[in-house]
Amino acid sequence: SYLGPIMSLLAIACRRAAAPGARRGVSTSVVRLGGSPPFLHLPPPPPPEFEPDGTPKKYPLHQPIWDHGYEWEHWTLLPAGVFHTVYYGDFAQDYPPYWAWLQSYPMWVVSPIMIMWALLVMVVFQNAGSIGIRPKRYTIEWMQANRERERQENTNPVTRYLDRRRTERGGTWIAQYALPWHPYWLWMHNTHDPDYPEYYLEKPESPHLHYEDYKRMDKPFSVAEE
């Protein structure tokens, strides 16, 4: 049979391809030898179908076409493979009214609005369940006790030193000493913990050691008991 020599040649080719010293290109090897090109060709579309009376068969479009008055078109070039591009178009009729309205404006107009809306949702709406909650760890006495612990342990001395050096160069605003650092600060500006009167303070100060606290590292933050 003529298949015998062909099968033997194929077996020899497979052994040579699997040999340690063999060199072969993946993109130039056939699939049966373990290689395949990095690009794939899609099969051709099926042949057209016709109704019994000879008219072309119509296929249902499983995508709504919106009639909302927007008629914009956005065209762009997209890469296809390595050496080709595709001219891709977006049509307003393919989108619901709200997306069609949003995409009718330039991207440089819509992007800041969308970013601000996302930040508003993350900051306000996701924290709405915490309104009125007063965690004990954010009371004035607990923050004073935390500063006392940091004083005793000399926490972050290098950071405070560098912050102090920055302020010596001129008017430098350091955000961590001025901005609120927990989401309850709006309604906790006058929240006290009566269980720790030794750390009483009339109004909250910095939650951690300030860069100017190096002047009082030998003095505790607790108030003297009368």
N, C-alpha and C positions, 0 to 999 in steps of 0.2 A: 504494500500500500504506500501511496505517496505521502501519507501523514507521518510515517515513521521518521524519515529524515527531518521533517519540519519540527516534530516534537523534540527530537534529540538536539537540534540546533537551539530551540527555545530553552531547553534545560541547561545547555552550555552557557547561553547568554545570561540566564538567571544566576548561575554559579559565579560567572565572572563579575556580574553586577554586585553580588554580595561579598566578593573577595575584599580583604582588608585594604590592599593597595590599589584597588580599582577606583578610577576617577570618572565620574559621569555627571552630566548636568541634569538637575531635577526637571528643569523646564523643557529639556530636549529628549527626555526619556518617556517611553510610552507607559501607560498606567499598569500594564501587566508586568512590567519590570520594576515597579515600585516608584515610578515618578509620574508627575502630572504637571501640566503647565499652570502657572499662577493665575491665569485668566481663564474664565469659563465662558463658553458661547451658549446662549440660550437657544433652545430648540425653536424651529420656525412655528408660527401660529398655525392652528388647525385650518384645514380647508374650509371655505365658506359653505354654509348650509342653506338649503332652500326649502320653502314650503311645498306641499303637494301641488299647488297651482303654479309653481315656478317662481314665486316672488321670494326675494331674500328674507331669510329668517331674522327676526328682530330679537335681541337679547335684552332682558331687563337690566336696567342700570341700578345697581345696589348702592346708590349714593344720591342723597337728595340734592336737587338744584334749587337754590334759594332765590326767590324773587323779592328782594328787599330794597331795590333801588340803587345799590352800589354796583358799579361797573369797572372798578379798578383792576389792573393787571400788573403783576410783579414778575419780571423776567430776570433770570440769572443764569450764569454758566456754572455747571457742576462737573467735576471730574468723573469720567467713566473709564475705568481701567487705568492704563499707564499713559497712553498716547492720545486719548480722545476726550472730548467734552460733550456734555448734553445741554441743550438750551431748555431750561426748566421754567415753567410758568405757573404762577399762582393766580387764581381767578376769584373774584369776589363772590361769584355765584356758588362756589364750593363751600363757603363758610356761613355759619349762622349769623343773624343780624348783629349781635354784639361783637363777635370777632371781626366781621366785615367793617363795622364802624371803627373799631380800634385800629385795624390795619389800613384804614383809609388815610391816616396821618403818617408823617415821616417817622422813622425810627428814633431820630434824635429828639422828637417831641414826646413820643410815647414812653421811651425807656426811663427817663427820670420820674415820670408819674407812676409807672409800675413799680419802680424800686422804692419810692416813698410809700406807696400803698402796702407793699410787702413788709416794710419796716414798721408801719403803723399796725398792721395785723399782728406781727410778731411781738411787738412791745406792749400794745394796749389790749387787744382782744385775748391773746393767749395768757395774759396775766390778770384778766378781769376777775377770775375766781379768787385772787389773793387780796382783793380790795377789802380793807378793814382788818386784815389779819396782822397781828403784832407778835412776831416770833420773839421769844425771850432772849435769844442770842443777839438781837439787835437793840436791846434796851440800852439806855445810857450807862447804867451800872455795869452791864456785861462788857460793853466796849471799853470802859475804863479798866475793868479787870483784865481784859485782853491786852491792853497797853501795858499794864503792870507785868504781866507774864513776859511780854516781849522785852520789857526793860530788864527783867532779871536774867533772861536768856540772851540778851544783846542780839536780838533778831535783826537780820539784814543790815549789818553795820556798813558794808561796802556800798549798798544802794543808797543809804542815807548820806553817806559821805559824797558820793557822786552827785546826788541831787543838790546838796549844799554847794558844791563847787560850781554847778550850773547856775545857781542863783547869784553867785558872786561875780559872774561875768556880765550881769546886767539884768534887765527885766525879763525873766524867764518864767512862764506859767506852766506848772507841772500839773497835769490833769488829775493824777491820782490823789492829790491833796485837796482838790476842790470839787470834783464831780461826785455825785452820789454813787455808792457802790453796792446797793441792794435795792430791790424793787419796792420796798415798803417805806421808803424815806419820806413820802408825801404825808403820811399820817402817823409817823413815829418820831416827830421832832421833839415831842415832850412826853415820851413814854419812859416810865421808871420801873425799876424792879425793887419792891420793898424788902426783899429777902437779903439784899446786899447793901445795907446803908453805909458801909465803910467806903464804898466807891461812888457815893452820891455826887452828882454834878448837875448844876441847874439846867444847862443845855448841852447838847452833844457836841463833841469836838472831833478831832480826827480819829477814825476807827483803829488806826495803827500808829506806831511811833512816827512822829513828824521829824523832818530832817533837822529842825531846830531843837529837838529834845535831847541832843547830845549835851546841852548845857545843864540838864537836870537828871542825868543818868544815875546820880547818887541819891535822888529823892524819890520816894515811892509815890504812886498815884492815889493811894488810899488816903482818905481824910482822917484826921485825928479824932478819936472818939472822945466826946465830952463826958 
